[in-house]
């Protein structure tokens, strides 16, 4: 009996698809790419392309430095 392969559909980058810019002042957008503990969600999970994941990481770090986002959530 042969098992069928699981085909997982490749996620498309939402920034490439919608042509939305990544801005460090857009806190609502950046919070979608953070876990509840404040860690950045990896590229393989979020589905971003490499270019936009790098831009997103820089934007999150900038927002943290000027206190728009917290570095870590309190327990």
N, C-alpha and C positions, 0 to 999 in steps of 0.2 A: 504494500500500500504506500503510495507516494504522497507526501505532504505538499500542499501548495505553499508557495512562498508568500510571505506577508509583504505586501507592497504598501509602503508608506508614501503617501503623496508628498512631494517636495513643497515646502512652504515658500511662498513668494515674499520678497521683501516689501513691506507695506509702504516704505518710503520711496522705493523705486516705482511702485504701482500707482500711488496717489500723487507723486511728485511734491510731497509736503516737505518743507525745510525743517531741519532739526535746530531748535533754538533753546538755549539754556534757561531762558526766562519762562518757557512753557512747562510749568511744573506738573500740570495734569498729564501731559504726554509722557514726561520722564518717569512719573510714578508707575506707569504701566510696565516699565522695564526694570522695576526693582522688586525684590522679594519683600515679604512682610518684615524681614529682619534688616532690610536696607542694602542688600547685596545686589549687584548688577546681574541680570539674567543673561546667561551665555547665548552666543549666536545660534548654536544648534537647537536651542529651546525656543528662542524668540522668532527665528526664521529670517532674521535680517541678513543682508549681504555683508561682506567684510568691510566694505567702504562705509556703509551707514552704521555698522556696529561700532566702528572706531569713532565716528563722529558723535554717536550717541554716548559713548563712554566719556569722551572729552566734555560733552555738554553736562553730563551728570556730575562730573568732578568739578566743573566750574560752578554749577548750582550749589554744590556742597560748600565750596569755599566762600561763597558770599551768603551763606546761610539760608538759601531758598529750600534746600533739602537737608535732612538730617544725615549724619554719617552712619549712625546706627540707631535702631529703635530701642527704647528703654524697655526693660523686662519687668 
